[in-house]
Amino acid sequence: MKELEKYLDYLRFERKLSNNTIASYENDLLMLYNTLNKPFTSITTSDIRDYLVKSNQKSDRTRAHNITVFNNFYTFLVSENIMAKNPCEDISQPKLTKKLPKYLTIEEVDKLLDIKLNTPLDYRNKAMLELLYATGVRISELLDLKLSDIDLEEAFIRVIGKGDKQRIVPMGDIAIKYLKMYLLENRNFLIKKKSSEYVFLNNYGNQMTRQGFFKILKKQCLISGIKQDISPHTLRHSFASHLLNNGADLRVIQELLGHTDISTTQIYTHLSTDKLKSDYKAHPHQKKEHN
């Protein structure tokens, strides 16, 4: 499968995609390869159509992702003169209904962040969640933060986002307060006899993992009485939605989130519009019929 290895190197070194994105692409392509049981260069349009039909238990969104991955892969093979034609050219994407991102209300965020501080782990969890909500960074960006990326005096963090793009994100006073408490008074209890440049550590003194963070978030939701199913990305959506609803400029939110395209950020205007419609129902003339 030298074609796949070459493509993954291209994604890693030229496109500079994240390890998670590359792993996702590799998984989809290996599924295609193993299911069809034939070389990538021998796969036809008919083969891919059959594969997508047989995978009908998948959602439209998953199939759309598969098609995008396969199309990008074969476009690369054509550009490298490994194949003469892209077998995905005549395969159209399923029509998707655009889902609005889930977000928490300010009251729900307050409940989630109301963590009783007794142990070093509590201080770590509080600092992680406060920083995630205060900055809107992706979970991978939060967990990849190093001590040298934080400037407590100037109140900002340096984030390496998608495509190795660097951005500066300000922190609020509350996030700074609990980050200081974690870094100056509690982090040493976690690092033990090891050394680590990463800010957030697990119980063994190693870099906190996504899975570890997800467990912490789920447990805190249970304690806080938040019943909706949320992910770390929900706090990113909450950050953006609350900024927009409080008058922040969309371009500023785009910069803070690290979105390359403003259209990605514009999804939050739909959330804001929904809130406006909901609030407008409180207008007295909406509660009675006109004569």
Rosetta blueprint (number, residue, H / E / L):
1 M L
2 K H
3 E H
4 L H
5 E H
6 K H
7 Y H
8 L H
9 D H
10 Y H
11 L H
12 R H
13 F H
14 E H
15 R L
16 K L
17 L L
18 S L
19 N H
20 N H
21 T H
22 I H
23 A H
24 S H
25 Y H
26 E H
27 N H
28 D H
29 L H
30 L H
31 M H
32 L H
33 Y H
34 N H
35 T H
36 L H
37 N L
38 K L
39 P L
40 F H
41 T H
42 S H
43 I L
44 T L
45 T H
46 S H
47 D H
48 I H
49 R H
50 D H
51 Y H
52 L H
53 V H
54 K H
55 S L
56 N L
57 Q L
58 K L
59 S L
60 D H
61 R H
62 T H
63 R H
64 A H
65 H H
66 N H
67 I H
68 T H
69 V H
70 F H
71 N H
72 N H
73 F H
74 Y H
75 T H
76 F H
77 L H
78 V H
79 S H
80 E L
81 N L
82 I L
83 M L
84 A L
85 K L
86 N L
87 P L
88 C L
89 E L
90 D L
91 I L
92 S L
93 Q L
94 P L
95 K L
96 L L
97 T L
98 K L
99 K L
100 L L
101 P L
102 K L
103 Y L
104 L L
105 T L
106 I H
107 E H
108 E H
109 V H
110 D H
111 K H
112 L H
113 L L
114 D L
115 I L
116 K L
117 L L
118 N L
119 T L
120 P H
121 L H
122 D H
123 Y H
124 R H
125 N H
126 K H
127 A H
128 M H
129 L H
130 E H
131 L H
132 L H
133 Y H
134 A H
135 T H
136 G L
137 V L
138 R L
139 I H
140 S H
141 E H
142 L H
143 L H
144 D L
145 L L
146 K E
147 L H
148 S H
149 D H
150 I E
151 D E
152 L L
153 E L
154 E L
155 A L
156 F E
157 I E
158 R E
159 V E
160 I E
161 G L
162 K H
163 G H
164 D H
165 K L
166 Q E
167 R E
168 I E
169 V E
170 P E
171 M L
172 G L
173 D H
174 I H
175 A H
176 I H
177 K H
178 Y H
179 L H
180 K H
181 M H
182 Y H
183 L H
184 L H
185 E H
186 N H
187 R H
188 N H
189 F H
190 L H
191 I H
192 K L
193 K L
194 K L
195 S L
196 S L
197 E L
198 Y E
199 V L
200 F L
201 L E
202 N L
203 N L
204 Y L
205 G L
206 N L
207 Q E
208 M L
209 T L
210 R H
211 Q H
212 G H
213 F H
214 F H
215 K H
216 I H
217 L H
218 K H
219 K H
220 Q H
221 C H
222 L H
223 I H
224 S H
225 G L
226 I L
227 K L
228 Q L
229 D L
230 I L
231 S L
232 P H
233 H H
234 T H
235 L H
236 R H
237 H H
238 S H
239 F H
240 A H
241 S H
242 H H
243 L H
244 L H
245 N H
246 N L
247 G L
248 A L
249 D L
250 L H
251 R H
252 V H
253 I H
254 Q H
255 E H
256 L H
257 L H
258 G L
259 H L
260 T L
261 D L
262 I H
263 S H
264 T H
265 T H
266 Q L
267 I H
268 Y H
269 T H
270 H H
271 L H
272 S H
273 T H
274 D H
275 K H
276 L H
277 K H
278 S H
279 D H
280 Y H
281 K L
282 A L
283 H L
284 P H
285 H H
286 Q H
287 K L
288 K L
289 E L
290 H L
291 N L
